[in-house]
């Protein structure tokens, strides 16, 4: 009398986790490994597992993105509240206290720009600044045997 493989064999196999094997499943159902392999091939178990794992991974990534978006929104609400207080303080308080408000406003604006993916500081450099920096870098004076390099060249011409 042949023993049949249950209809939920795939679910049982999948539930076995990463250590799953056809041998272990065959032993559990008291059937041959060949019978399990034949059914697994027919029902595309490996492909189905890969599809399930891909969906789980995509769902996890989506949840992470959602959590990050929620966190960013929370932080933006806090920053807006601090900005509002800072602006209120600037209107109502003397300059000394107002400078504290300016600092708070500056910090919140910088953080808001970071959350929104914008640069928080000016990082570009003009052509003039870049040229000046390069000239200064290459025009340094180097001493050769106690004399500056330019002096040695002048003495050689004499």
C-alpha positions as CSV (number, residue, x, y, z in Angstrom):
1,X,0.0,0.0,0.0
2,X,1.5,3.3,-1.1
3,X,1.4,6.2,1.2
4,X,0.3,9.5,-0.4
5,X,2.1,12.8,0.1
6,X,-0.3,15.3,1.8
7,X,-1.6,18.3,-0.3
8,X,0.0,20.7,2.1
9,X,3.5,19.3,1.5
10,X,4.8,22.5,0.1
11,X,3.6,24.5,3.1
12,X,5.2,22.0,5.4
13,X,8.5,22.1,3.4
14,X,8.5,25.9,3.3
15,X,7.8,26.1,7.1
16,X,10.9,24.0,7.7
17,X,12.9,27.2,7.1
18,X,16.4,27.6,5.7
19,X,17.5,24.1,6.9
20,X,14.7,22.4,4.8
21,X,15.5,19.4,2.7
22,X,13.7,16.9,0.6
23,X,15.2,14.1,2.7
24,X,13.8,15.5,5.9
25,X,10.4,16.0,4.3
26,X,10.4,12.5,2.9
27,X,11.2,11.1,6.3
28,X,8.5,13.1,7.9
29,X,5.8,11.8,5.5
30,X,7.3,8.3,5.4
31,X,7.8,8.4,1.6
32,X,10.8,8.3,-0.7
33,X,13.0,11.3,-1.4
34,X,12.3,10.5,-5.1
35,X,8.6,11.0,-4.6
36,X,9.2,14.3,-2.9
37,X,11.6,15.4,-5.6
38,X,9.1,14.5,-8.3
39,X,6.3,16.5,-6.6
40,X,8.6,19.4,-5.9
41,X,9.7,19.6,-9.6
42,X,6.1,19.3,-10.8
43,X,4.8,22.0,-8.4
44,X,7.9,24.3,-8.9
45,X,8.7,24.4,-5.1
46,X,12.1,26.1,-5.6
47,X,10.8,28.8,-7.8
48,X,7.8,29.4,-5.5
49,X,10.2,29.7,-2.5
50,X,12.3,32.2,-4.4
51,X,9.2,34.2,-5.3
52,X,8.0,34.3,-1.7
53,X,11.4,35.4,-0.5
54,X,11.5,38.1,-3.1
55,X,8.1,39.4,-2.0
56,X,9.1,39.3,1.6
57,X,12.3,41.2,0.9
58,X,10.4,43.8,-1.2
59,X,7.8,44.2,1.6
60,X,10.6,44.7,4.1
61,X,12.2,47.4,2.0
62,X,8.9,49.1,1.5
63,X,8.3,49.1,5.3
64,X,11.8,50.5,5.9
65,X,11.1,53.3,3.4
66,X,7.7,54.0,5.1
67,X,9.3,54.1,8.5
68,X,12.0,56.5,7.3
69,X,9.4,58.7,5.7
70,X,7.4,58.8,8.9
71,X,10.5,59.6,10.9
72,X,11.4,62.4,8.5
73,X,7.9,63.8,8.7
74,X,8.0,63.7,12.5
75,X,11.4,65.5,12.5
76,X,10.1,68.1,10.1
77,X,7.1,68.8,12.4
78,X,9.5,69.3,15.4
79,X,11.8,71.5,13.3
80,X,8.8,73.6,12.2
81,X,7.7,74.1,15.8
82,X,11.2,75.2,16.8
83,X,11.4,77.5,13.8
84,X,8.0,79.1,14.7
85,X,9.3,79.6,18.3
86,X,12.5,81.1,17.1
87,X,10.7,83.5,14.8
88,X,8.3,84.5,17.6
89,X,11.3,85.1,19.9
90,X,13.0,87.2,17.2
91,X,9.9,89.5,17.1
92,X,9.4,89.8,20.9
93,X,12.8,89.6,22.6
94,X,15.8,91.9,22.8
95,X,18.8,91.3,20.5
96,X,20.8,89.2,23.0
97,X,17.9,86.7,23.3
98,X,17.2,87.2,19.6
99,X,20.6,85.8,18.8
100,X,19.7,82.6,20.5
101,X,16.6,82.5,18.4
102,X,18.7,83.1,15.3
103,X,21.0,80.2,16.2
104,X,18.0,77.9,16.8
105,X,16.5,79.0,13.5
106,X,19.8,78.4,11.7
107,X,20.1,74.9,13.2
108,X,16.6,73.9,12.3
109,X,16.9,75.2,8.7
110,X,20.1,73.2,8.3
111,X,18.5,70.0,9.6
112,X,15.4,70.6,7.5
113,X,17.5,70.9,4.3
114,X,19.3,67.7,5.2
115,X,16.1,65.8,5.7
116,X,14.8,67.1,2.4
117,X,18.1,66.0,0.7
118,X,19.4,69.5,0.0
119,X,22.9,70.7,0.9
120,X,23.0,72.3,4.3
121,X,26.0,74.6,3.4
122,X,27.4,76.2,0.3
123,X,30.0,73.8,-1.0
124,X,30.6,75.1,-4.5
125,X,33.7,77.0,-5.3
126,X,34.1,79.8,-7.9
127,X,36.7,79.5,-10.6
128,X,38.6,82.3,-9.1
129,X,38.7,80.6,-5.7
130,X,39.9,77.3,-7.3
131,X,42.6,79.1,-9.3
132,X,43.8,81.0,-6.2
133,X,44.0,77.8,-4.2
134,X,45.9,76.0,-6.9
135,X,48.4,78.9,-7.4
136,X,49.0,79.0,-3.7
137,X,49.5,75.3,-3.5
138,X,52.1,75.3,-6.4
139,X,53.9,78.5,-5.6
140,X,55.4,77.5,-2.2
141,X,59.0,78.4,-1.5
142,X,61.2,75.4,-0.9
143,X,64.6,75.7,0.7
144,X,67.6,73.9,-0.9
145,X,70.7,73.6,1.2
146,X,69.8,76.5,3.4
147,X,68.9,78.8,0.5
148,X,65.5,79.4,-1.1
149,X,65.2,77.7,-4.5
150,X,64.7,81.0,-6.2
151,X,68.0,82.4,-4.7
152,X,70.0,79.4,-5.9
153,X,68.7,79.9,-9.4
154,X,69.7,83.6,-9.3
155,X,73.2,82.8,-8.1
156,X,73.7,80.3,-10.9
157,X,73.0,83.0,-13.4
158,X,75.6,85.3,-11.9
